[in-house]
Amino acid sequence: MCGIICYVGQKDAKPILIEGLKRLEYRGYDSAGLAVQDGNEISCYRELGKIASLEGLVNGQPMEGTSGIAHTRWATHGEPSVQNAHPQRDQAENVFVIHNGIIENYHLLKKRLEKEGVAFQSETDTEVLAHLISSHFDGDLADAVRKTMGQVEGTFGLGVIHRHAPDQVVVARRGSPLIIGVSDDGHFVASDVSAMVRYTNKVVHLQENELATVTADDFFISTAQAQRIERSTETVEWSAEDVELNGFPHYMLKEIYEQPHTIKNALRGRLEPGEGVPKLGGIMPVWEDLKNCRHMVLVACGTSFYAASVAKYIFEKLTEIDTEVGLASEFRYRKLNFPPNTFMVAISQSGETADTLAAMKEAKRKGARLLGVVNVVGSSISRETDGGIYNHAGPEIGVASTKNFVSQLTTLTLLALLLGRHQNLSLTEGVRAIRALEALPEQVREVLGQASHIEAIAEKYYHCTNWLFLGRKYNYPIALEGALKLKEVSYIHAEGYAAGEMKHGPIALINPEMPTVAVIPKDEMHEKMLSNIHEIKSRKGPVIAIATQGDEKVRDLADDVIEIPHVLDFLTPMLAVIPCQLLAYYCAKFLERDIDKPRNLAKSVTVE
């Protein structure tokens, strides 16, 4: 949610900031603004709506300067408006602040400031920060920000400039990610690498309760107690080309088509086919305890939660580990009672999901060891864990997650296979699983080859306002994920159900205008799924079946069939999810939705 991009250097700041904001559009926002500093002068413009509107506003405006801050806002305190957009400022218009996060005690701070004569111009919690920083400023902007950090409760990623502290930006973080980018032409700070990867791949991650003074030539990191910190740069494995559309009309479609490569990246260097045992170096620090683990908790939110839900079945098949799945946003409110040597696996694309981080802290407090499955190197979750596995999926720009879901499933399957081979899983079973994993990229390409067929099915049904998705066992979570994708990008109401629950309510909804997507591979659940389809057809409900190639029973029964190659039963979700993604995409296309930036949604949910 929200996005930050700052620049201090030798180049004109305005086009760099606008370009950075465009790279952050996928995060979800309702307004945007920027402030550029030229010596003591600061020019600030804000606009409601899309970045293009802000760009049109500032084009032709005299905004000279080689330093500045910019922001995309997703409303929390105060409705979307120009007045509530960032940057926010103090009364004298000396301090300009951009802010991701929520200041929880802003009401108390605002009342105190109003008693002192401060007149507020917005409804935001961010404006409190501007007034506090102004009150503490005595020539040292970093010190003013540090003192303000000591007064506020909640989460923040801050970017601050001051009229009387030219050519520097002070940034600070608590619970909301910030990354410093290092280049020959100056320094950047952003909430997401994608905002600056066009200019540099050398980054430094700001950590909890740290702040940094950033200038054209250098940057200085310190703690909230003013202790200086030295930290070396890391190299980002993404390139500027990775965040381009490369001929695709939308990032979502591009990322769906990247999935064969995504699976290869998750497997690369991690397979030992002859031994049937994966290699996962990131978990070696806890390996001695992990291989004796008998209780594991997988926690996540959204699409990552559905990946965890599939993984539960996979762990139960391949290992002797008692595995449970927890929705991170609810997890810490439970009464937790972990058996000895419990491991929690936190799953998050961004590695910054606030609810998942909070669940981790609660689990650690109750004695669990922590592992992470994340896509972003250096993210908060990766730093909080005892060990973990990176997905190496590359940047995912579309708000609706696609390739990262498949990458997470691949990675979690490797973890389950490794643990299973150190328990009761035989060499033959291990080798068979690895061979099946190696075959997946080409099988995904086969499914993608049916895109025009899936598009035709979407055109047939996109006018329907209610859909049902059904699956059993490994593919029950795929029904949930398929419904979520359709809701996210097309705004069509959809429900995902375990097919065995259909007679416990949803069957009342079946009618000729309500399509059902049935995930029915040839596995142990096949006959039961056929029975479910018969029940739907007897009530004149149209059925779109995702079925194994050559399944004539399904072809004779369903209205439309999308075929997937035969694969080991626990790997079918990685193939079955592809048609669900494409159905959602094409329905959204026919309905002319904003596919990469669905309304009200954000890519990275860094506040509760």
C-alpha positions in Angstrom: 0.0 0.0 0.0 1.2 3.5 -0.9 4.6 4.1 -2.5 7.7 6.2 -1.8 10.4 7.3 -4.1 13.1 9.9 -3.2 16.1 11.2 -5.1 19.2 13.3 -4.3 21.8 13.6 -7.0 23.2 15.5 -10.0 20.2 15.0 -12.3 16.9 16.8 -12.6 14.7 15.2 -9.9 11.2 15.7 -11.4 11.3 13.2 -14.2 13.1 10.6 -12.0 10.4 11.0 -9.3 7.5 10.8 -11.9 9.1 7.7 -13.4 9.5 6.1 -10.0 5.8 6.8 -9.1 4.7 5.1 -12.4 6.7 2.0 -11.3 4.8 2.0 -8.0 1.3 2.3 -9.5 0.7 -1.4 -9.0 0.8 -1.1 -5.2 -2.6 0.6 -5.2 -3.3 4.3 -4.6 -5.9 7.0 -4.9 -3.7 10.2 -5.1 -0.1 11.2 -5.7 2.2 14.1 -5.2 5.8 15.2 -5.2 8.0 18.0 -3.8 11.3 19.1 -5.5 13.9 21.2 -3.8 16.1 23.8 -5.5 18.4 25.3 -2.9 16.0 26.7 -0.2 13.0 26.7 -2.5 10.6 23.7 -2.6 7.9 23.2 -5.2 5.1 20.9 -4.3 2.2 19.5 -6.4 -0.5 17.0 -5.5 -3.3 15.5 -7.5 -6.2 13.1 -7.0 -6.4 10.0 -9.2 -3.8 8.6 -11.6 -0.1 9.4 -11.9 -0.9 10.7 -15.4 -3.0 13.4 -13.9 -0.1 14.5 -11.7 2.3 14.4 -14.6 0.0 16.6 -16.6 -0.2 19.0 -13.7 3.6 19.4 -13.3 4.5 19.4 -17.0 5.6 22.9 -17.9 5.8 23.9 -14.2 9.1 25.5 -13.0 10.3 22.6 -10.8 14.0 22.9 -11.0 16.0 20.9 -8.5 18.1 17.8 -8.0 16.5 16.5 -4.9 12.9 15.6 -3.9 10.3 13.2 -2.6 7.3 11.6 -4.2 4.4 9.5 -3.0 1.3 7.5 -4.0 -1.3 7.4 -1.3 -3.9 4.8 -0.4 -6.4 6.4 1.9 -6.5 5.4 5.6 -7.1 8.6 7.5 -9.2 11.0 5.5 -10.9 10.5 2.2 -9.0 10.6 -1.1 -8.5 14.3 -2.0 -5.8 16.7 -3.0 -5.8 18.1 0.6 -5.1 14.7 2.0 -2.5 13.7 -0.6 1.2 13.6 0.2 3.6 15.4 0.7 2.1 16.9 3.8 3.6 20.1 5.2 3.9 22.2 8.3 2.3 25.6 8.7 5.4 27.6 7.6 5.8 25.2 4.6 9.4 24.4 5.6 8.9 20.6 6.2 7.5 18.3 3.6 6.7 14.7 4.5 5.7 11.5 2.7 4.6 8.6 4.8 3.6 4.9 4.4 1.9 3.4 7.5 -0.4 4.4 10.3 0.4 6.7 13.3 -1.8 5.1 16.0 -1.6 7.9 18.5 -2.1 10.7 16.1 -5.4 11.8 17.8 -3.6 12.6 21.0 -0.7 14.3 19.2 -3.1 16.3 17.0 -5.0 17.6 20.1 -1.8 18.7 21.8 -0.6 20.5 18.7 -3.9 22.2 18.2 -3.8 23.5 21.8 -0.3 24.9 20.9 -1.9 26.9 18.0 -1.3 24.6 15.1 -4.0 24.8 12.4 -4.3 21.5 10.5 -5.0 21.6 6.8 -5.8 17.9 6.2 -7.5 14.9 7.9 -4.3 12.7 7.7 -2.2 11.3 10.4 0.8 12.2 8.3 0.4 15.9 8.9 1.1 15.4 12.6 4.6 14.2 11.6 5.2 17.4 9.6 4.3 19.6 12.5 6.3 17.6 15.0 9.4 17.6 12.9 9.1 21.3 12.4 8.8 21.9 16.2 12.0 19.9 16.8 14.1 21.4 13.9 17.1 23.4 15.0 19.3 22.9 12.0 19.7 19.2 12.1 16.9 17.5 10.2 17.9 13.9 11.1 17.8 14.9 14.8 14.3 16.4 14.3 13.1 13.2 12.7 14.7 11.1 15.4 12.9 13.1 18.2 9.6 12.7 16.3 10.1 8.9 16.1 10.3 8.8 19.8 6.9 10.5 20.1 4.8 8.4 17.7 3.3 5.0 17.9 2.5 2.8 14.9 4.2 2.1 11.6 5.9 4.4 9.2 8.2 4.7 6.3 9.1 8.4 6.0 10.8 10.7 3.5 11.4 14.2 4.7 12.9 17.4 3.2 13.3 20.8 4.8 13.6 24.2 3.3 16.6 25.0 5.5 18.4 21.7 5.0 18.9 21.7 1.2 20.3 18.8 -0.8 19.4 16.1 1.6 16.5 13.7 2.3 16.0 12.1 5.7 14.2 8.8 5.7 13.1 6.5 8.6 11.3 3.2 9.0 9.4 1.3 11.5 7.4 -1.6 10.1 7.2 -0.2 6.6 10.0 -1.1 4.1 12.5 1.4 2.8 15.5 0.7 0.5 18.4 3.0 -0.3 19.6 2.8 -3.9 23.3 3.7 -4.7 24.3 5.0 -8.1 27.0 7.2 -9.7 24.5 9.9 -10.3 23.2 10.1 -6.8 21.1 8.2 -4.3 17.5 6.9 -4.2 15.2 5.8 -1.5 12.1 3.7 -2.3 9.5 1.5 -0.7 10.1 -1.0 -3.6 13.1 -1.9 -5.7 11.0 -1.6 -8.9 10.8 2.2 -8.5 14.6 2.6 -8.9 15.9 -0.6 -10.7 16.1 1.4 -14.0 18.8 3.5 -12.4 20.6 1.1 -10.0 20.8 -2.5 -8.8 22.9 -1.7 -5.7 20.8 -1.3 -2.6 20.9 -1.1 1.2 17.9 -2.2 3.2 17.0 0.1 6.1 16.0 -1.9 9.1 13.6 -1.4 12.0 13.8 1.9 13.9 16.6 3.2 11.7 16.9 6.4 9.8 19.3 7.7 7.2 20.4 11.1 5.9 20.8 10.8 2.1 22.8 13.2 0.0 24.0 13.2 -3.6 27.4 11.8 -2.6 26.7 9.6 0.4 24.2 8.3 3.0 24.5 7.8 6.7 22.4 5.3 8.6 21.8 5.6 12.3 19.5 4.1 15.0 16.8 5.9 16.9 19.5 6.4 19.6 21.8 8.2 17.1 24.3 5.3 16.9 25.9 5.2 13.4 25.6 2.0 11.4 27.8 0.7 8.5 26.1 -1.6 6.1 27.3 -2.9 2.8 25.3 -2.8 -0.4 23.5 -5.8 -1.9 23.0 -6.5 -5.6 19.4 -6.9 -6.8 18.9 -9.8 -9.1 16.2 -8.0 -11.1 16.8 -5.9 -14.2 15.0 -2.9 -15.7 13.7 -5.2 -18.4 12.1 -7.4 -15.8 9.7 -4.6 -14.9 8.7 -3.8 -18.5 5.7 -5.2 -20.3 7.8 -6.6 -23.2 4.9 -6.6 -25.7 2.2 -7.9 -23.3 -0.9 -5.7 -22.9 -0.9 -6.3 -19.1 1.6 -7.3 -16.4 -0.8 -10.0 -15.2 -0.8 -11.8 -18.6 3.0 -11.4 -18.9 3.5 -12.9 -15.4 1.1 -15.8 -16.2 3.3 -16.6 -19.2 6.5 -16.3 -17.1 5.5 -19.2 -15.0 7.5 -21.9 -16.8 10.6 -19.8 -16.2 9.5 -19.1 -12.6 9.3 -22.8 -11.8 12.8 -23.3 -13.4 14.2 -20.5 -11.2 12.7 -22.0 -8.1 14.3 -25.4 -8.9 17.6 -24.1 -10.3 20.6 -25.5 -8.4 18.3 -27.2 -5.8 17.8 -30.7 -7.3 19.8 -33.9 -6.8 17.9 -36.3 -9.1 20.0 -39.4 -8.3 19.4 -39.1 -4.6 15.8 -37.8 -4.8 16.8 -35.1 -2.3 16.6 -31.3 -2.9 19.3 -28.9 -1.7 18.1 -25.9 0.3 21.0 -24.0 1.7 18.9 -21.3 3.4 17.6 -23.8 6.0 20.9 -25.2 6.9 21.3 -23.0 10.0 18.3 -24.8 11.6 18.6 -28.2 9.8 19.5 -30.3 12.9 16.3 -29.2 14.6 14.2 -29.1 11.5 14.8 -32.6 10.4 13.3 -33.8 13.7 10.3 -31.5 13.5 7.0 -33.1 13.9 4.7 -30.1 14.0 4.7 -27.3 11.4 2.5 -24.2 11.0 2.2 -22.5 7.7 1.0 -18.9 7.9 0.2 -16.4 5.2 -2.5 -14.0 3.8 -4.4 -13.9 0.5 -3.0 -15.9 -2.4 0.0 -17.0 -0.3 -2.5 -18.5 2.2 -3.9 -20.7 -0.6 -0.4 -21.8 -1.5 0.1 -22.7 2.1 -3.3 -24.6 2.1 -2.1 -26.7 -0.9 1.3 -27.2 0.8 -0.5 -28.7 3.9 -1.7 -31.6 1.8 1.8 -32.0 0.3 3.5 -32.1 3.7 1.0 -34.6 4.9 1.7 -36.8 1.8 5.5 -36.6 1.7 6.4 -36.3 5.5 5.4 -37.5 8.9 4.9 -33.9 10.1 1.7 -32.7 11.6 1.0 -29.7 9.5 -1.5 -26.9 10.1 -2.3 -23.7 8.1 -3.0 -20.4 9.8 -4.5 -17.2 8.3 -1.9 -14.7 9.5 -4.5 -11.9 10.1 -6.3 -14.2 12.7 -3.4 -16.3 13.9 -2.1 -14.1 16.8 -5.5 -13.8 18.3 -5.6 -17.6 19.0 -4.6 -19.3 22.2 -1.4 -20.9 20.9 0.0 -24.1 22.4 2.9 -25.4 20.3 4.5 -28.8 20.9 8.3 -28.8 21.4 10.3 -28.2 18.2 7.5 -26.5 16.4 8.5 -24.6 13.2 6.4 -21.8 11.7 6.9 -21.1 7.9 5.9 -17.6 7.0 5.0 -17.2 3.4 4.8 -13.8 1.7 5.7 -12.5 -1.8 6.9 -9.1 -0.5 8.3 -10.3 2.8 6.7 -7.2 4.3 3.1 -8.4 5.0 2.2 -6.8 8.3 -0.2 -9.5 9.5 2.3 -12.2 8.7 5.1 -10.4 10.6 2.8 -10.0 13.6 2.0 -13.7 13.5 5.7 -14.5 13.4 6.4 -12.4 16.5 3.6 -14.1 18.4 4.8 -17.6 17.4 8.4 -16.7 18.4 7.1 -15.5 21.8 5.4 -18.9 22.2 8.6 -20.8 21.4 8.3 -21.7 17.7 11.3 -21.6 15.4 10.8 -19.4 12.3 11.3 -20.1 8.6 10.4 -17.9 5.7 9.4 -18.4 2.1 9.7 -15.0 0.4 10.5 -13.4 -2.9 12.3 -10.2 -1.9 15.9 -10.5 -0.7 16.5 -8.5 2.5 12.8 -8.1 3.3 11.6 -7.9 6.9 10.4 -11.5 7.0 13.7 -12.8 5.7 15.5 -10.9 8.5 13.2 -12.1 11.3 13.5 -15.8 10.5 16.0 -18.4 11.6 16.3 -19.7 8.1 14.3 -19.8 4.8 14.0 -20.1 1.1 13.9 -17.4 -1.6 11.5 -18.0 -4.5 13.6 -16.2 -7.1 10.4 -15.4 -9.0 11.5 -12.0 -10.0 9.4 -8.9 -9.7 5.6 -9.4 -9.8 3.9 -6.1 -10.8 0.3 -7.2 -11.3 -1.6 -6.7 -8.1 -3.3 -10.1 -8.5 -0.5 -12.6 -7.7 0.0 -15.3 -10.4 3.6 -16.5 -10.9 4.5 -16.1 -7.3 1.7 -18.5 -6.3 3.3 -21.2 -8.5 6.8 -20.3 -7.3 5.7 -20.6 -3.6 4.1 -24.0 -4.3 7.3 -25.2 -6.0 9.5 -24.0 -3.1 7.2 -25.5 -0.5 7.1 -28.8 -2.3 11.0 -28.9 -2.3 10.9 -28.3 1.5 8.4 -31.1 2.0 10.4 -33.4 -0.2 13.6 -32.7 1.6 12.0 -33.4 5.0 10.2 -36.5 3.7 13.4 -38.0 2.4 14.9 -37.7 5.8 11.9 -39.5 7.3 10.1 -42.4 5.6 10.0 -41.3 1.9 11.9 -43.9 -0.2 14.6 -43.2 -2.8 12.2 -44.3 -5.6 9.5 -41.9 -4.4 12.0 -39.0 -4.1 13.5 -39.5 -7.6 10.0 -39.8 -9.0 9.0 -36.5 -7.4 12.1 -34.7 -8.7 11.6 -36.0 -12.2 8.0 -34.7 -12.1 9.1 -31.3 -10.8 11.6 -31.1 -13.7 8.8 -31.8 -16.2 6.5 -29.1 -14.9 7.8 -26.1 -16.9 7.1 -27.8 -20.2 3.7 -29.0 -18.9 2.8 -25.4 -17.9 3.7 -24.3 -21.5 1.2 -26.9 -22.8 -1.5 -25.4 -20.6 -0.6 -21.9 -21.8 -0.9 -23.1 -25.3 -4.7 -23.3 -24.7 -5.0 -19.6 -24.0 -7.2 -18.9 -27.0 -9.5 -21.7 -26.1 -9.7 -20.4 -22.5 -10.3 -16.9 -23.8 -13.3 -18.2 -25.9 -14.7 -19.8 -22.7 -14.4 -16.6 -20.8 -16.2 -14.7 -23.6 -19.0 -17.2 -23.3 -19.5 -16.7 -19.6 -18.1 -13.3 -18.6 -21.6 -11.8 -18.4 -22.5 -14.1 -15.6 -22.5 -12.3 -12.3 -22.0 -15.3 -10.0 -19.5 -18.2 -10.4 -18.7 -21.3 -8.3 -15.3 -23.0 -8.1 -15.1 -26.6 -6.8 -12.2 -28.8 -5.9 -11.2 -31.6 -3.6 -8.1 -32.4 -1.6 -5.0 -30.8 -3.3 -7.3 -28.8 -5.6 -9.7 -27.5 -3.0 -7.4 -24.5 -2.4 -7.2 -24.1 -6.2 -11.0 -23.6 -6.1 -10.5 -20.9 -3.5 -7.6 -19.3 -5.4 -9.6 -19.4 -8.7 -12.5 -17.6 -7.1 -10.2 -15.0 -5.6 -8.5 -14.3 -8.9 -11.9 -13.8 -10.6 -13.1 -11.5 -7.9 -9.8 -9.5 -7.8 -9.5 -8.5 -11.4 -13.0 -8.8 -13.0 -15.1 -7.8 -9.9 -17.4 -10.8 -10.6 -18.7 -12.4 -7.5 -17.3 -15.9 -7.1 -17.1 -18.5 -4.3 -14.6 -21.3 -3.9 -15.8 -24.5 -2.1 -14.7 -27.9 -1.2 -16.8 -30.0 -3.6 -18.0 -32.2 -0.8 -19.6 -29.1 0.8 -21.7 -28.3 -2.2 -24.8 -30.1 -0.8 -24.5 -28.2 2.4 -25.7 -24.9 0.9 -24.2 -23.8 -2.4 -26.3 -26.2 -4.5 -29.2 -23.9 -3.8 -27.6 -21.3 -6.0 -27.1 -23.5 -9.1 -29.0 -22.2 -12.2 -28.3 -21.8 -15.9 -26.7 -18.4 -15.3 -24.2 -19.6 -12.7 -21.1 -21.3 -14.2 -19.2 -23.8 -12.1 -15.5 -24.3 -12.6 -14.7 -27.9 -11.5 -11.1 -28.9 -11.0 -11.2 -32.7 -11.7 -7.9 -34.3 -12.5 -7.7 -38.1 -12.7 -6.8 -38.8 -9.1 -8.4 -40.5 -6.1 -11.1 -37.8 -6.0 -12.1 -38.2 -9.6 -15.3 -40.3 -9.1 -16.5 -38.0 -6.3 -16.0 -35.0 -8.5 -17.9 -36.6 -11.3 -20.8 -37.0 -8.9 -20.7 -33.4 -8.1 -20.7 -32.4 -11.7 -23.8 -34.7 -12.3 -25.6 -32.9 -9.5 -24.8 -29.5 -11.1 -25.9 -30.7 -14.6 -29.1 -32.1 -13.3 -30.0 -28.5 -12.2 -29.0 -27.1 -15.5 -25.9 -25.4 -14.3 -23.1 -24.9 -16.9 -19.8 -26.6 -16.0 -16.3 -25.6 -17.0 -14.1 -28.6 -16.2 -10.3 -28.5 -15.7 -9.5 -32.1 -16.4 -6.7 -34.5 -17.2 -5.9 -34.9 -20.9 -8.0 -37.6 -22.5 -10.7 -37.8 -19.8 -13.7 -38.8 -21.9 -16.0 -39.1 -18.9 -15.6 -35.4 -18.1 -15.7 -34.4 -21.8 -19.1 -36.1 -22.2 -20.5 -34.4 -19.1 -19.1 -30.9 -18.9 -20.1 -27.9 -21.2 -16.5 -26.8 -21.6 -13.2 -28.6 -20.8 -9.7 -27.2 -20.3 -7.2 -30.0 -20.3 -4.0 -30.3 -18.2 -1.3 -32.9 -18.6 -1.1 -35.9 -16.4 1.1 -35.3 -13.4 1.7 -36.7 -9.9 -1.5 -36.0 -7.9 0.1 -33.5 -5.4 1.5 -31.4 -8.3 -1.8 -31.0 -10.2 -2.5 -27.6 -8.4 0.5 -26.0 -10.3 -1.2 -26.9 -13.6 -4.8 -26.5 -12.6 -4.3 -22.9 -11.4 -3.2 -21.7 -14.8 -6.6 -22.0 -16.5 -8.1 -20.2 -13.4 -5.7 -17.4 -13.8 -6.4 -17.1 -17.6 -10.2 -17.2 -17.1 -10.0 -14.4 -14.6 -7.7 -12.4 -16.9 -9.9 -12.8 -20.0 -13.2 -12.1 -18.1 -11.6 -8.9 -16.8 -10.5 -8.0 -20.3 -14.0 -8.4 -21.8 -15.4 -6.3 -18.9 -12.7 -3.6 -19.6 -11.4 -3.7 -16.0 -8.1 -2.1 -14.9 -6.5 -5.5 -14.7 -3.1 -4.6 -13.2 -4.5 -2.2 -10.7 -7.8 -3.5 -9.5 -9.9 -1.0 -7.5 -9.4 -0.8 -3.7 -6.5 -3.4 -3.8 -2.8 -3.0 -3.1 0.1 -5.3 -3.9 1.9 -5.2 -0.6 -0.3 -4.9 2.5 2.1 -3.4 5.0 -0.5 -2.1 7.5 -3.2 -4.1 9.4 
